[in-house]
Amino acid sequence: MEHVDLQQLRYVVAVAETRNFTRAAERCDVGQSSLSHRIASLERELGVRLFARSSRRVELTSAGAAFLGGARDCLAAADRAVADAAAAAGVVRGRLAVGVIVTTAAVDVPELLQRYRAQHPDVRVLLRAGGSDELAAAIRRGELDIAFLGMPEGERPAGVEALVLDHDAHVLVVPAGHRLAGAPQVTLAEVADETFVDFVAGTPARAQSDQAFAAAGLVRDVAYEAGVAELITRLTARGLGVALLPSAFVRPQIADDPELALVRVVDGPHRVEYLAWSRFNPSPATRALLDVMGVRPSAGRDAEARPDRN
C-alpha cells in the first residue's frame, strides 16, 4: 500500500465535517474533481468505502467513521510538530481553538484576542461558544486548546487545568413594572412562586440557580428555557417571567434598558469563572495566550489569580 499523505487526510476531514464535496473543496481551496479523485484513490488503497454518496447526500460509512478519528489525530500531530518547530525558533504558529461561555464577564475576550493577534499574527484563532460542560469536554478531547467557563460555586471543571478568574453573585432580573422592581433586596423564598426564565436544564449555567433553590428547600417553576442570555432577558422584558443571571455579566448588558430592573438576592446563586486548558503539554499557541494574560501554567491548577486585563 502506498503511503497516505496529509492532504488526503485533510480532504477526508473536510468532507466528513461539511457532508458535501463541493463545500469541502472550497474549504481546502482545491477543485472538487481533484478532491474527489484523491479520496477515491485513498479508498482504493484502503480497500473500503469511507463515504456513502448519493446525488443529495454524503455520509460517513462505519469504516469512514473509524478512519476519521485517526485522521484528525494525525493532522493534529502534524500541526503540533510544525508549531513546536516554529516555537523553538522563537515564532508562534499553528492553531488556537478557544471556547467561551456567552456570559463571560471576567475577561473581555474580543479585546484579549485582538491583543493576541497583534503579538502572534501567524496563529489562526478559532472561537467556539458553548456550555461550560461541553467546552471542558472539548478540551479533554483535544478539540479546544483553552476555554472560559462558569461553574456553580464549589465545583471545578474536571480533567483540565483550571485557574479561577473571578467570583460573582447572581441578581434577579425583572420587568420594569414588576412588583419587586426597585426593591433593595429579596430572598429566594420571596421569589420562589414566580415564573422563571432560565438556561437549559442540565447545563452548569442552569445548575447554579437550581442548586441554590434546592439548598434553600424551595421548588420553582421554570417555564421558559433558552440557550443564550440575550433571549432570557428579552423574554423577561416581555413579562413572561423573572430570571437569575450573573451580576458582572448582566449589569453592563442592561444598564440603560428601561424595560428591565435588577434586584440583589441575599441568598442567591454564586458562580466561579475559570480559565481552563489541557493538562497535557499545552501547545505553543496556548502558552502564548496564557502569557498574554499574565498566567503562568506552573502556578498549579488550584491557584487563584486574576489575569492581566490591560
TAPE-V752143 format. One record per run of one state. SS is the DSSP state (a for helix, b for strand, c for the rest). FROM is the first residue (numbers start at 1). LEN is the number of residues. Records with the same first field share a line. If there is no record, write none. Layout:
SS->FROM-LEN, FROM-LEN
This chain:
c->1-5, 19-2, 29-3, 47-4, 54-4, 61-1, 89-5, 101-8, 120-3, 130-2, 142-4, 153-8, 176-9, 187-1, 192-3, 200-4, 216-5, 227-2, 238-4, 254-6, 266-4, 278-6, 293-4, 300-4, 305-6
a->6-13, 21-8, 32-15, 62-27, 109-11, 132-10, 188-4, 204-12, 229-9, 247-7, 284-9, 297-3
b->51-3, 58-3, 94-7, 123-7, 146-7, 161-15, 185-2, 195-5, 221-6, 242-5, 260-6, 270-8, 304-1
